[in-house]
Amino acid sequence: MVLVVSEEVRDALGARRPVVALESTIIAHGLPRPRNLQVALELEDVVRREGAVPATIAVLEGRPCVGLDKEQLERVANEDGIRKLGHRDLPLAVASGVSGATTVSATAQLAALAGVRVFATGGLGGVHREWTVTQDESADLGLLARTRITVVCAGVKSILDVPATLQRLETLGVAVAGYGTDRFPGFYLSDSGHPVDWRLDTPDQVADVIRAQDDLGAPESALIVANPVPEAEQLDPGLHARVLADALRACAEQGVTGQAVTPFLLDYLVRHTDGASLSANLAAVRGNVRLAARIATAWARR
């Protein structure tokens, strides 16, 4: 099989110990050097402190790797030309022997193939604003509709159309629950302004839902655990609204389209909030990784 699972991850899965999948795009494309490597190592350490095994995922020279050692993490963080890979890109990357960092969709697919049940990320992709004109929707949604994995996230990126994304997830049959909240998180914000139908309050409750998915023999779809960034660490809502409105105008004026929209808007927010949006993003990711490790531990006890 083309999948390369590290010895540590393979042993943990074989012994039914908790494992948490982590994406690699935040390392290669989400943060400046050398902070990207520092954050990658920090997130793996958060998982270990909770008693679980981290499985950072990337493609190296055409080999999908589930679980990276320090040298491989350094390579993803520092090597020029690391591509950004969604799940649709995986066959092309494997056949071409290229190296790439995995997005939510590619990470979820490879984690599920390896038998990893819990995945932590920052925010999901979703339905873009003005969808009726652009027809732009993240590949994350379709992949999660057919992949049995639990994704701990801070909602969907606030630059997207949040209510349309929630509706799309419902249509696709992807379960969504707020963790410790009845409100859907807004990535940089604790509350997107929209409710969720279900609430879970403990890692054991999440593990019970994972178990029920299997017992029911339901379609292979994901469970989204929407974990809000703490209010004390969120981006100021007024600043967020003002800068996002400016960013959307700048995007339209400069004719930015397609896959370039999301990185343009996120970069605009970082620059025009003096880094506050990045701090909120990292706070959300840390909290998601910590919660994912606790959920994985609860699931391993099952």
GIZI-V497535 format. One line per field, one symbol per residue. phi: phi as a letter, one per 30 degrees, with the letter a starting at -180 (. if undefined). psi: psi as a letter, one per 20 degrees, with the letter a starting at -180 (. if undefined). A space follows every 50 residues. Layout:
# GIZI-V497535
phi: ???
psi: ???
This chain:
# GIZI-V497535
phi: .ddccdddddddddchcdbbdbdcddddbcbddcdddededddddedddd iccdbdcacbhicdccjcdddddddddcddiddccddddedddddcicca ccdeddddddddddjdcbbcbdbddaddehedcchcbddedddddbbdac ccbciceddcddddddddddddicdbbdciaccddcidcdbdjbdcdbbb cbeddddddeddedddidedbdcccccddeedcddeeddedddddddddd dddcidbidddddddddddddcchiddddddddddedddddedddddddd dd
psi: qhpopqggggggghjkqpqpqprihhghiiqqqjhghggghghhhgghhj jrpqmpprpoljoppooqrhhhghghhipqjproorhhighggghikrqq qpagghggghghhijpipppafqqrbpqqkhhghkopqigghghikpnqp oprlbqpiirnghhgggghghikppppqojqjqprkeiqhpijqrqhqpq iqhhhghhggghgghikrqnrrpooooqqqhijrqphggggghgggghgh gghikprbiigghggghggghjjkihhhghghgggghgggghhhghgghh i.
